[in-house]
């Protein structure tokens, strides 16, 4: 057998990389495919084009009672300079 035929058979039998082929994106899928943002649905679509929200699929947030909490919820983007007396005494 000629060497070129043996090399050609070896190249055709080589395995392809499957990692890039298994990723399904909107460019590799059918035209009407929408991948979304990995969010769960909160209901379902009806036959007439409406949408029914199901109460058991809605997220339920548990918020603790923060009435006597000392910290504020707002953090300023322009903080004032703090007076650190511990840092100045440690340097001296």
C-alpha beads as a LAMMPS data file, in Angstrom:
LAMMPS data file: protein, C-alpha beads

92 atoms
91 bonds

1 atom types
1 bond types

-500.0 500.0 xlo xhi
-500.0 500.0 ylo yhi
-500.0 500.0 zlo zhi

Masses

1 110.0

Atoms # bond

1 1 1 0.000 0.000 0.000
2 1 1 1.249 3.448 -0.729
3 1 1 2.127 5.623 2.207
4 1 1 -0.296 8.384 1.184
5 1 1 -3.277 6.028 1.374
6 1 1 -2.313 4.903 4.875
7 1 1 -1.935 8.488 6.062
8 1 1 -5.256 9.453 4.490
9 1 1 -7.049 6.645 6.315
10 1 1 -5.481 7.712 9.594
11 1 1 -6.665 11.298 9.165
12 1 1 -10.207 10.239 8.348
13 1 1 -10.421 7.968 11.402
14 1 1 -9.187 10.677 13.761
15 1 1 -11.666 11.651 16.489
16 1 1 -13.205 15.079 16.382
17 1 1 -13.348 17.363 19.406
18 1 1 -16.788 16.968 20.932
19 1 1 -16.491 19.705 23.547
20 1 1 -17.140 22.541 21.115
21 1 1 -19.817 20.626 19.236
22 1 1 -21.909 19.866 22.342
23 1 1 -22.416 23.543 23.227
24 1 1 -25.849 24.554 21.984
25 1 1 -26.175 28.222 21.215
26 1 1 -28.750 30.209 19.293
27 1 1 -26.430 30.191 16.269
28 1 1 -26.211 26.377 16.122
29 1 1 -29.897 25.732 16.910
30 1 1 -32.999 26.100 14.742
31 1 1 -34.219 29.557 13.798
32 1 1 -36.924 29.818 16.473
33 1 1 -34.694 28.551 19.315
34 1 1 -34.237 30.939 22.274
35 1 1 -31.778 29.881 24.914
36 1 1 -32.769 32.372 27.602
37 1 1 -30.855 33.424 30.694
38 1 1 -31.177 30.210 32.713
39 1 1 -34.314 31.453 34.470
40 1 1 -37.188 29.304 35.622
41 1 1 -40.600 29.952 34.154
42 1 1 -43.278 31.376 36.449
43 1 1 -46.230 29.981 34.508
44 1 1 -47.322 28.727 31.117
45 1 1 -48.732 30.010 27.830
46 1 1 -52.357 29.326 26.918
47 1 1 -53.632 28.242 23.511
48 1 1 -54.955 31.737 22.772
49 1 1 -51.622 33.451 23.446
50 1 1 -52.168 34.451 27.059
51 1 1 -49.887 33.728 29.991
52 1 1 -50.995 32.214 33.305
53 1 1 -48.782 32.899 36.343
54 1 1 -48.669 30.005 38.802
55 1 1 -48.341 31.019 42.460
56 1 1 -46.275 27.963 43.417
57 1 1 -43.643 28.797 40.770
58 1 1 -43.052 32.370 41.999
59 1 1 -39.909 32.912 44.110
60 1 1 -40.464 33.465 47.823
61 1 1 -37.912 35.708 49.539
62 1 1 -37.344 35.448 53.290
63 1 1 -36.219 38.817 54.686
64 1 1 -35.183 39.103 58.347
65 1 1 -36.568 41.834 60.621
66 1 1 -34.060 44.726 60.585
67 1 1 -35.807 47.236 62.856
68 1 1 -32.995 47.530 65.447
69 1 1 -30.150 47.072 62.968
70 1 1 -27.448 49.759 63.277
71 1 1 -26.101 49.788 59.732
72 1 1 -27.793 51.623 56.886
73 1 1 -28.718 50.016 53.579
74 1 1 -27.175 52.809 51.471
75 1 1 -23.455 52.874 50.698
76 1 1 -22.135 56.134 49.277
77 1 1 -20.041 56.082 46.110
78 1 1 -18.091 59.139 47.355
79 1 1 -16.953 58.203 50.862
80 1 1 -15.590 60.809 53.235
81 1 1 -12.134 60.390 54.684
82 1 1 -12.209 58.548 57.987
83 1 1 -10.125 59.618 60.964
84 1 1 -8.125 56.581 62.030
85 1 1 -6.447 57.402 65.332
86 1 1 -5.199 53.811 65.703
87 1 1 -3.299 53.943 62.405
88 1 1 -1.593 57.251 63.173
89 1 1 -0.481 56.139 66.673
90 1 1 0.869 52.833 65.286
91 1 1 3.029 54.635 62.700
92 1 1 4.601 56.991 65.230

Bonds

1 1 1 2
2 1 2 3
3 1 3 4
4 1 4 5
5 1 5 6
6 1 6 7
7 1 7 8
8 1 8 9
9 1 9 10
10 1 10 11
11 1 11 12
12 1 12 13
13 1 13 14
14 1 14 15
15 1 15 16
16 1 16 17
17 1 17 18
18 1 18 19
19 1 19 20
20 1 20 21
21 1 21 22
22 1 22 23
23 1 23 24
24 1 24 25
25 1 25 26
26 1 26 27
27 1 27 28
28 1 28 29
29 1 29 30
30 1 30 31
31 1 31 32
32 1 32 33
33 1 33 34
34 1 34 35
35 1 35 36
36 1 36 37
37 1 37 38
38 1 38 39
39 1 39 40
40 1 40 41
41 1 41 42
42 1 42 43
43 1 43 44
44 1 44 45
45 1 45 46
46 1 46 47
47 1 47 48
48 1 48 49
49 1 49 50
50 1 50 51
51 1 51 52
52 1 52 53
53 1 53 54
54 1 54 55
55 1 55 56
56 1 56 57
57 1 57 58
58 1 58 59
59 1 59 60
60 1 60 61
61 1 61 62
62 1 62 63
63 1 63 64
64 1 64 65
65 1 65 66
66 1 66 67
67 1 67 68
68 1 68 69
69 1 69 70
70 1 70 71
71 1 71 72
72 1 72 73
73 1 73 74
74 1 74 75
75 1 75 76
76 1 76 77
77 1 77 78
78 1 78 79
79 1 79 80
80 1 80 81
81 1 81 82
82 1 82 83
83 1 83 84
84 1 84 85
85 1 85 86
86 1 86 87
87 1 87 88
88 1 88 89
89 1 89 90
90 1 90 91
91 1 91 92
